[in-house]
Amino acid sequence: MEQFASFMWGTPLILLLVGGGLFFLLYSRALPYRHFGHGFTILTGRYDNSTDKGTLSHFQALTTALSGTLGLGNIAGVALAITAGGPGAVFWMWLTAIVGIATKFFTGTAAVMYRGYDSQGALQGGPMYVIREGLGKRWIPLAIFFAFAGLCGTQPVFQINQLVAMLRTSVAYPLQLASEQSHLGFDLAVGIVAALLVLAVISGNLPRVGKVTSRLVPAMVVGYMLMTLGILITNLSEIPAAFALIFQDAFTGQAVAGGALGTVIQVGVSRGAFSNEAGIGTESMAHGAARTNEPVREGLVAMTGPVIDTLIVCTCTALVILITGVWQSTEADGVTLTANAFSSTYGNWGPLLLTIMVIFLSLSTIMTFWYYGSKCLGFLIGAQHQHHYVWAYCLLIIAGSVGSVGVIFNFLIAMYAAMAIPTMISALILAPRIMQAAKEYFARQQDDG
């Protein structure tokens, strides 16, 4: 499975994501980057209109999208990136996020511009509808390809697997509820409880998920940022050296066995894309549900995601791992490595506080992934059948609680790569239409004063 993931994230896909994002940046003449202020104003609710088409407010659409990106991608994903690609991988995560801002503007705008109706007559957004409505019927196979990859890639198994690993280390072992030799019962119990909690929320469909994420995500992000800032302030003098290590290793690959620079770039880009989902397309399904008749507004909202997710939160995680020195350990990876970084400063409280963050962030991600998966399934077999996915999804949560993180993560990474192909192709083809819509929108904004 690792070889399959490496093949999917080869040079062609890296060029498609990074090169495509760079094309959007240059083609738009950095237009999205010049309107961040307007994007944040939209999030305040100033432009919300209850009569517009859609289900979620701009803020709820962003927090729903962020709940699928913020969380284990920032906590465990960064740790896995540094373990596999060395500190230099963080630089390539940054680059992916910077060009990803332009990508998100184009894909977020397209998600609303080319919404379509499912088999039950409900208005939907996402790359499969962008392809069908924007490119026409002859492109339907590409839409089906995305929906299939999206259904596979938004499984909850990685999130629940890392949540169980965190609870095992910080709760089960200290309280002797499980041991390293016998923890299957504990893992299974956590999986069942998580499945029941998620079922209670997703039974209320997307509006309830939006309400939950709009409360959970901001609170958890603020809490996590305060925790990381505590470590960074304590080790303030070591931060410049950590940045220097990132930049040096980004172009040498010295921290990776054999000095494989290609590995550093591949790991950084793939983990960056997994973290902020720019160009992947999953987040477009959340932004496509925004309650607005102005597609460009949702594009401006969507582009704030990589800034919050990767450039701020992921960077803090990376610095914490690097300045505490835990990244050089070979005994831990993923969320356990991040927990070790926190325990080096906060002692026994570190893993416990991180566990609380992981519980809420992973559960909110799992809820959002259910929405993505169900929409993909509805596109494939008809929306009238997608409600059956709830039960299969809950079983996947339970199965993921006792699975192998390596195989699971590599499979999801491979499916994310597959999703990127139709998402980026459709956005590149539709770029002229999206730019025309953007020019008209900003012209109206100037006229309105």
N, C-alpha and C positions, 0 to 999 in steps of 0.2 A: 504493500500500500504506500510505503514511503517513496518507492520508485515511481509509482503512478502520480503521486502528488508533485514530485520533482519534475516529471515530464510535463504535467499540465501547467506548472509555473515556470516553464522554460523561457528562453529569450523572446520568442514571438509574443507571448502574453504580456511579458514585462514591457515590451515595446508598445503593445496595444494600450496598456493602462497608462504608463508614464508618458509615452509619446502622444497618446490620445489626449491626456490631460494638458500636455504642453501645447498641443494644437488648439484646444479650447481656449487656453490662456492667450495665445497669440492672435487667434482668429477674432476673439472678442475684444482685443486690445486691452486686456485686463479689466474689462467693464465690471464684472462681478466684484473684484477686489476694491473698486472705488465706491462701492455702495453698501459696505458693511453696516454703516450707521442706519441706513434705511431698513436693512434686514432685521436688525435688533429692535427697531421701532415697530415693525410689523408684529414681532413676538409679544409686544406689550398689549396687543388686542385692539390697538387703535383702528385697524382696518377690518376687524372682524364684522361680518354681517350674517345674521342668522338666516336670512332668506337666500343666501348663496348656496349653490350645489355643493354637496360633500357631507362628511360625517363628523370630522374632528376640527377643532379650532387650529390656527397656525401653531400655537404653542403646544397643544396636545399632539399634533402631527410630528413636531420636532422631538418631543420627549418620547413618543412611541418609537420613532426611528432611532433615537439615541439609546433607548433601552435595549435595542438589538445590537448596539455597538459598544456603548459604555458598559463596563462590567468586567467579565472574565477576559475579554480581549485586551483590556487595559491592565488587568492585574496578572493574569496567567499568561496571556499572549505575549506581552512584553518580555516576561521572564523566559518563555520558550524561545523567543527571537534571540535574546542575548545568549542563551545556552547553546543554540544551534548555529548562530551566525556571528557571535561575539559582539562587543559594544558597537562596532561599526554598523551593525544592522539597524541601529536606532536612527542613524543619519538617513538611511534609505527609507525608513518609515516616515521621517519628516518630509522628504522629497515627495513621496507618494501623497502625503496630506496636502502639501502646498499646491501641487498641480490638481489634486483631488477637489480643491475648492471650486475650480472652474468646472471640473467634471460634474460635481454635484449641482452646480447651477443649471447646467444644461439638462441633466437627467431629471432633476426636480421639476424644472419648468415643463419638460416634455411629459412628465407623469400626469400633470393636470391638463395640458394642452390636448393630449390624446387619450383622455379617459374613454372607456367603453362600457357597454352594458353586458353583464353576465347572462347566463341562460334563464335567470329568474327576473331579469329586468332591473337589477340593482347596478348603480354606477360604480365602476371599479377603476383603479389605477395600477400601474406597474408596467414593467418592460413588455410583458406579453400583450397588454392592451395597446401600448405605444406602437409596437410592431404591427399589430393587426389594424389599428385605426390610422396610423401615420404612414405606414409603408404599403399597406394593401394585402389582399388575400394571398398573393403569390409568395409572400414572406411568412405565411402561417407556420411552416415547418420550423422556422427560427423561433417563433413565439412558443411553440410546443417544446422545443429544446430548452428554452429558458425555464418554462414551468416545471419540466421534469427535473432539471438540475436544482431549481429552487426548492422543490419538494424534498429532494435528498439532502441538500445542503443546510436546510433550516431545521434539522433534527435537534432535539434538546439534549442529546447524549453527552456532548462535551461539557456543557454547562453543569448538568447534574453530576457528572463524573468528578469535576473539579470541586464542586460544592461538597460532595461526600468526602473527598480527600481532605479538604480543609476542616470539616467537622470531625473527621476521624482523628486528625492530628491535635486539634485544639480542645476537643471535648471528650471524645470516646476514650482515648488513651489516658489522659490525666484522671478521668473519673472511673477508669477500669471497666468501661462498658464494652470494650473490645481490646484485642491485642493484635500485634503485627502478624501473628500466626492465624488468628481467628477473628475476622471482622466482617464476614459475609452477612451475618444476621443484622448487624448494625447498618451496613450499607443498604441492605434491602429495606429496612425499616425507614430510613431517611428517604429513599426513593418513593416508597408508598405514601408517606406523609406529604412530600413535595407534590406528588401527582394529585392528591386530594385537594391541596391548596390551590394549585393551578386550575384544576377542574372547577372549583368554586368561583374563580374569577372569569375564566374564559366562557363559562356557561352564559355570561351576560353579553357575550359577543364584543365587537370592537369598541363600542362606546364605553363599556366598563373597563376594558384594557386601557383605553386612553385616559380615563379618570385616575386609574391606579398609577400608571406610569408618570402622569403629570405631577403627582405628589411624591412618589418614591424617588424618581431619578434626580430631581434637583437636591433633595435632602441628602441622598447618599453621595452625590458628587461633592457637595459642600463638606460633608463629614470626612470623606476620603482625602480631599484636598487639605483639610486641617491636619490630618494625621501625617501626610507626607511633608507638609510644610514644617511640622515640628521636627522631623528628622533632618530636613535640609537646613533649617536654621541652626540646629545643634552642630552640624558639620559644614558650616558655611564656607570655611577656608578650603574645603576639598572639592567644591563644586567646579571651579575652573579646571582642575585636573581631570575631572570626569568628562567635561565637554571636550577637552583636548584629546582624551582617549577615544571618544566617539569619532571625532573628525579624523584622527590619525588612522584608526582601524578601518574606517569606511573605505579608504583607498589602498589599504595594504592587506587586510584580511589576516594580520599576524596572529590574532587571537583564535583563529580557526585552524584546525589541524591541516598542515600543509600549506597554510597561507592562501587558501582558496578564495580569492576576491569575488569570483562568481557566486560562491555560496553566500557570502555576506550580502550581496545585492539581491539575490533571489529570496533569501530569508527575510530581509528587510522589506522588500516590496510586497511579498505575499502576506506577511504579518501585518504590515501597514494597511493593506487592502482588507484583510480580515477584521482589523480593528475599526476602521472608519467606513468601510464598505463603499468608498467612492468608486464608481464604475462597475460595481458588482450588480446592483439593481434591486436588492431586497428592500433597501430604505425607500425606493421609489414607490413601493406598494403602500407605505405609510403616508408619504407625502402626497400620493395620488388620492388619498382619502380626505385631504384638507378641504375645509369649507370655504371655498373661494371661487370667484369667476375670473380671477386674474392669475394666470399660470406663472407669470414672472415673479409675483410675490412669493409663491411657494418655492421657486428656484432660489430666491434670496434667503429664505429661511433655511432651505436645505444646505446651502453652502456654509453655514455656520457650524455644521456638524463636525467636519474634519479639524476645525480650529479647537473646538471644545474637547473633542475626543482624543485626537492624536497629538496636536501641538502643545496642549496644556496637560491633560491627564496622563497620557502615555509618557510624556517627557518626565513628569514628576516621578512616576513609577520607575523609569529607567535610571534616573539619578539616584533614587533611594537604593536600588539594587547595586549600582556601581560604587557609590561612596561608602557603603557598608562592607563591600568586599565579598558579599555572599555569592556573587556570580562566578567566582573562581572555584566554588564547591562543585564536586561531581556527584554528590549524594542526594541532591534535590533538584527538581525542575518544576515548571509551571507555578501554580499558586503556592505550593510549599516553599519554593525559593523566595517568593515575595514575602511570605509569612516570616521566614528566617530573617529577612532584612528588617522587618518591623520589630521582631523580638530583640534584635541587637541593640535597639534604642529604648523600647518600651518594656522590655522584659516579657513576663508571662502575659501582660496586658496586650502586647502587640498582636499576637495571633488571635486573641479573643475579639479585639476591636475589628480586626480585618475580617474575621469570620462573620460578624454582624453585617459588614458591608457586602461580603460575598453572598450571604443568604438573600438579601433584598435585591441586589443587582442581578444575580443569576436567575432568581425567580421572575424578575421583570423581563429579562431577556427571553426566558422560556415562554412566557406569556405572549410576547411579541412574535417569537418564532412560530408559535401555533397559528397566529393570524396569517403570517406569510405562507406557511405550508398549506393551510386550508384554502387560501386564495389560489395557489398554484394547482392544487388538486381540483378545485372547482372549475378552473379553466380547462383542465384536461378531461374531466369526466362529467362536468355539469355541476353548477352551483347547488342544484337540488340534492346532490349526494354528498356534498362536502361536510355536512354535520357529522357524518360517521367518523371523520378523521379525529374527532375529539377523543374517542376511545382508543384508537391506535396510538395517538400521541401520548396519552397517559401511560400506556404500556411501554412506549419507548423511553419515557422518563424512568420507569422502574428498571428497565433493562440497562439503561445507561449508568445507573447507580452502581452496577457491579461489573462494568465493562473495562476494557483496556484503553487508557487515555491516548497512547501512541497511535494505535490503529484508528481510533475515532477521530483524532485531530487531523491526521493525514487525509482521511476520507473527506472530512468537511472542507479542508483546504483545497482539495482537488475539485470538489463540487462548486466552491466559490469561484475557482478559475473558470469552470465551465459556464457559470452564470455571467461572467464578465464578457464573454464573447458576443452574445446577442445584444447585451445592454450597450456596449461600446459601439458596435456596428450600427445599431439603430440611431444612437445619439449623434454619431459622426455624419450619417446620411441626412438627418433632420436638422443639423446645425444651422444651415442658412435660414430655415423657417423660424427656429428658436431665436436667432439673432434679430430677425425682422420684428418678432413680437417684443423683444426686449427694447429695441429702439423706439417702437411705438409707445410702449409703456412709459419709458422715461421721458419721452416727449410730452405725454399727457401729464406726468407728474410736474414737469416744469411749467406747463400751462396753468395747472391748478395752484401754482405758487408754492 
